[in-house]
Amino acid sequence: MKLIVLYGKPNTGKTTTLEIVYERLKRINVQNTNMFWYLDDIQRDFIDVLVIDKTRLGEKGSNSSKLNLTQKSKTVKIGIVTQGDYVTGNKSMNNHLQTLLDEDCFIAICPCSEKDNQETTPRNQIDDFVEKHQEVTIVNEFSIKKYSEEIHIANNILKEVKNNC
């Protein structure tokens, strides 16, 4: 599983950025996996697995001719989770990544909250998860510092998804 991580302090736009990525990927979703569920009581954070058509990743102004179609399948499973604040229990980053790995996601996209004064952080969990699972690699990391960067970073994440399919 290839991992794309969005780092940032609390309330800098990580969830909103990943919602933008998710909505764009949903437009080219070709199969309902019945995986979507909310992870919190206010129904903001969620996890889902999309089966997308790789040939459509270049739509909306991107150069689709660069897409590598030498692989046999024209679809790919992409997992996305928007909750990246917790280090224990069902809401932990470790638990979310394991869920996406168990669902055979080719790419997983997740946030990682950078909180000060924490002994164990979501970033530690991501690093530990990658170390324990040889089939998982971090292919890119993005950092968001303020809300005004959401669209730009969402576009960069989508380019990274396209480049890794």
C-alpha angles and dihedrals in degrees: 000000000000114000128211113189129196112202126194147132118270115288097015097118106271095134093043091050092051090047088058091050091047095050091051093048091047089063089067097037109129103181134041108230095182088226100121116117137151116246099201140044095250091055096236105113117059146165126219143160119220127193103212134189105245091203090065097051091095096056124117100047100321122123102253093182089080091062113114108233097170091105115095097237122066091199131068134189114238121186122201131186125180100193113091107149106088134079102183139054130359092331094056122120089235091058093048093049091048090052091053092045090050088052089057095242113181091203128023123194119197142160125234121202114218104214123177123232097025120132093200115034135184086251090058088052093051092049091047091048092052091047092052096046115055090191091063122081132170105235097179143357126206128192126209121196104173141012095255090070096063101100094042093050092043089055091050092050090051090051089052091051090051093048092052100047 
